[in-house]
Amino acid sequence: MKRAMILFLGVVVAFSFVLVPGIAPAQAAGAVKVGVVLPLTGSLAKFGEIEKQAFQMALEEINAAGGVNGKKLDLLIEDTTGRPDVGRSVVEKLITKDKVVMVGGGYSSSVTYATAGVCQQNRIPFLVNTGSADKITTSGWDYIFRLNPPVSRYASGVESLLAQVIKPKTVAILHENSLFGTKGAKSFAKTCKKLGIKVLMKEGYEHGGIDFKPILIKVKQKNPDIVYMVSYIMDASLLMKQAKELKLTPKMFIGGAAGFTLPEFQQNAGVASDKVISATLWHQVLPFPGAMDFYNKFRARYHKSVDYHGAEAYAACYVIADVLKRAKSYKNTDIREALLGTNMNTVFGPVKFTTWGKMKNQNKAATYVVQWINGKLELVWPKEHATKSFAYPVNWLKVWGY
């Protein structure tokens, strides 16, 4: 009877540690477990793959240099498949079963918002490195931090190029019907209003379509000066290939980052990608410590180029390690305090989480403009960092070989 009572009390005490806020999950000897959520299968797998590779490269470097205060950093990478319901499920597993001390990753705004809600509910710190919908950091959540800029700021680099060089009077905006696409389109429409550019049409489409010609014919009939598109990789490639087939020739095609900056965009769209410009969050020539070195190491290891998605993931891994080194303990409250105290330089740029406007725990990061020129993604704006002069005006029919 006495033995049974002791066992019962032991269970009660152990269970209470799960329920009390501020308790650190038990960690394996010599290792600190962090969860990472990415789309490794499904239509967003290309983005997840590049970020997983960057995380793994950073992880190896961090552990080779002593890990987290002598402990090995262990990343438990889970596949969200690009679906919010799966994202919620895998992050719940990471928190309740794997007992991770914090979560990183986060690709696709819809999935990231869903996983962030789970982390906030469980008071587990989540460092988002790519999911960009504004409401991820405007919901007042105190355990959610974001390294990358919100989508409402993606076009800030494009804005000055439009005002100073292209000087359009009209625009057609096309966007995927997702949290990322709709918010990105809405934000760009506000930019256009500010610049006095008339929005002739703003239309969404369903991700994964195979025939964008009906919507592109409507664009051609409107005859806008610029076509602005917020799209993921396959849609971005197909939109440009079909714009070429229809001989749609505005002053400029502009991508709202995402699918327009990956090497696969140029590979899939072929000549239709040439001279297309895009907002971007990073380029290897920017004066950030280790940026070019990271780019070269990634190319040597994986035999392909890397864009801002990889830089975000690589930088996030180093931020996670820095936070865990500075945290007083692995309690959720102490890790959150360490995140709030972050102030470091990374390959992605400076990282410091602050509250500004409606944003909470949001890093401030600049955005830039890139252009596909002869098969290479060149930084063209701002001028002081440009690798090539901005190619404009563009004779699209000549570029496309007509």
Helices and strands as residue ranges (DSSP letters): H 2-19, E 31-38, H 45-64, E 72-79, H 84-96, E 102-105, H 109-122, E 126-128, G 134-136, E 144-146, G 151-153, H 156-161, I 162-166, E 170-176, H 179-195, E 198-205, H 213-222, E 226-230, H 233-245, E 252-255, G 258-260, H 263-269, G 270-273, E 277-280, H 291-302, H 308-326, H 332-340, E 344-346, E 349-351, E 353-356, E 359-363, E 368-373, E 376-381, G 383-385, H 396-399
